[in-house]
Amino acid sequence: METKDKLFAYKIYFALGALFIASLVVSNLIFQKFFYWDFFGIYRFEISVGILPYPLTFLITDIISEIYGRKKANQVVTSGIFASIFSLMIVYVANAVPAIESSPVNNAMFSKVFGQTALAVLASMIAYLAAQYIDIYIFHFWKKVTKGKMLWLRNNFSTFTSQFVDTFAVLFLLCSFKILPWDLFPKLMLSGFLFKVIFALLDTPFLYATVYLFQKRFNLKRGEELVLD
């Protein structure tokens, strides 16, 4: 690959990584607000707003896995861990310093919104770490088995499995830390997992379109990966 093409490929990789990290950090910061979504009268979802940007992270890791390979996907996941820890430190310091009397947000209000962020981020990171590495592993397992074919299979099978692990683990830890009551666990588990499954199915065309554009731009064969190192 020519130097010009390699630089362009790196730019796209860094842009995808930035979107991944931003989505992950934001989902950890806004998780305490819950909302409902009436899915065409079939099912009423009751979920945290923190789940909204989260499916994007799995789409991005699948794109990176398919185009850049397992190693680059794992690097983005690891970067997300450090970004989450750093954001947690900033929130902790911001919560510790006293607000002035004229502050639009006082100490009590700030602590109510962000006071439980530390435990929530810890729970999210543990669940996220397990789910993302499982997602990447299963994706590449099926890529090897199918010899680069059936992208829809490895995308959805890896995402369904990892999203179940993620949803179960984060809710279990949040309930164990007493951030959420245990009686909400079954409903939030079902709503969270179904929501992620729906969006995993919806993002499949976007994955195909993105992979097609990469293959056309860099003259890649089906299942072939870009080598940046």
N, C-alpha and C positions, 0 to 999 in steps of 0.2 A: 504494500500500500504506500502511495506517495505521501510525502511529508505534509502537503496541503490537505489531503484527505484525512490523514491521521489527526491533524490539528482540529479539523472540523468535527471528527468523531469524538474527540476529547471534549469539545465544547458542548456537544449534545449530552454526553455522559455527565458532565458537571451540572448541566441544566436539569437533567432528570434527578440527579442526586439532591440538588437544591429543593426541587419540588417535593421530593420524598421527605427530606428533613423538616421542611416547613409544615407539611401536612401532619407529620408525627408530633412535632412540638405543639402545634395549635390544638390538636385533638386532646392532648394532655392538659392543656390550660383551660379549655372550655367545657370539660366533661360534666360539671355539676348541674348544668341546665338540662332538663329532660323535656321531651315533647312527644306528641302523638302524631301518627300518620295513618289515615284511613285508606287502606289499599283497596280502592274500588269496592268498598263494602264487604270485601272477603275477609280481611283481617285488620285489626287495629294494632299498629305497632306503637309501643311505648318504649322509647329509647333515648339515650343521651345524645346531645348534639355533638359530643366528641366523636361519635361514630361516623359523622358525615364525611370528613376528609380521609378517614382511615382506609376505606376500600381502594382509594387512589394509591396508597403505599404498596399494596399487593400488585396492582396493575403495573406500577413502575418497576418493581423488582422482577416481574415476569418479563417485561420488555428488556430490561438490562440482562437478565438471564439468557434470553433468547438471542440477543444481538451481541452482547459483550462477554457472556460466559459466567460461569458460577463464581469465579474468583472476584470479579468486579461487582457482582450482586452482593456478595458477602461483605465487601468493603463498604458499600453504601449502608448496609444494615448496621455494621459496626460504627460507622460515622453517626448514624442516628442515635445510637446509645450514648455517645459522648455529647451530642447536642442536647439530648434530654437531660443528662446530668448537669450540664452547664446551665440550662434554662431553670432547672430546679434550684441551683445555687443562687441565681439572680432573684427568683421569687422568694426564697428564704430570707435573703438580705433585705429585700423590699418590704417584706412582712415584719421584719424585726425593727426597722427604723420607725420612730414615732411620726405621725402625721401632724402638721400644724393645724391650728384652729380653723383657718380659712380653706383648708383642703377640701375639694369637692367630694373626695372619697376619704372617709375617716378610718381609723384603725379597725373598728369593729366590722365595718362593711368590707374592707379589704380582706380581713382575716376570714370572714364568712365565705367569701368567694374563693380565695386562694389558700386559706389556712390548711386545708386538707390536701393541697396539691402534692406535697412531699410523699405521703403514703400512696396517693393515687398514681403518681408518676412511677413510684417503685413497683406497684402492682402492674401497671401498664408495661413497664420495661421488661419485667420478668416474663409476662405473657407474650409480649411482642418479640422478645428474643427467641423464645421457643417456637412461636408461630412462623416467624420469618425464615429461620433456618430450616424448619420443616418444609415450608413452601418451596424454598430454593432446592432442597434435596430432592423432594418428590418431583418437581418440575424437570430436573436434569435426569432423574431416574427414568421417567417416561420418555424423555427426549432420546435417551440412549436406546430404550426398548423399541420405540417406534422409528428409530433411525431418522429423526428429524421431521417425521410426518405427524399429522394429526395434532396440530398446535392447539386446537380447541380442547382436546382431551387432557393434555398436560396442564394447560392453563386452568381449566375448571376443576380437575381432580386435585391438583395441588392446592388451589385456593380454598375449595370446600373443606379439605382436611385441616389446613392451617387456620382457617377462620373459626372452625369449631374449637380447636385447641385454644386459640386466642380468646374467644368469647367466654369459654368455660373458665379458663385460668384467671382472667382479669376479674370476672364477677366473683369467683370463689375467693380471691384475695381481697377484693373490696369488702365483701361480706365478713371475711375473717378479721379484717382490720376495723370492722364496725363502722365503715364509711356508709355502707348500705345495709338495710335490714335483710335478714335471710328470707323473709316471706316474699321479697321481690325477686329472688333469684330465679325461680322457674319462668316467670313471665318475661323478665329481662333477657334470660338465656335464649328463650324461643324467639323473641322479637329481634334480638341482636343477631343471632345466627341466620334467621330467615332474611333479614335486611341485607346482610352481607352476601348471601347466596344470590339474591335477586340482582344485586349490583355486579356480582362476579359474572353472571350470565350476560348482563347488559354491556359489560366492558369487553367482551370477547370480540365484537366487530372492530372496536378501537385498537385492540391488540393486533388483529390481522392487518388492519390498515397501516399501523405504524411499522410493523415488521415488513410489509410490502414496500413501503417507502424507503426503509433502510436497505433492503435487498436491491432495489432499483438504483439507489444512489451510490452504493458501494459495490455493486456487481457481485452480491453474495448469492451462493446457491442455497437451496432449502436446507435449513439446519446448520448452515455455516456461520461461524462467529467471527467478529472483528478481533484482531489481535493488536492490542495497544502497547503492550510491554516490549 
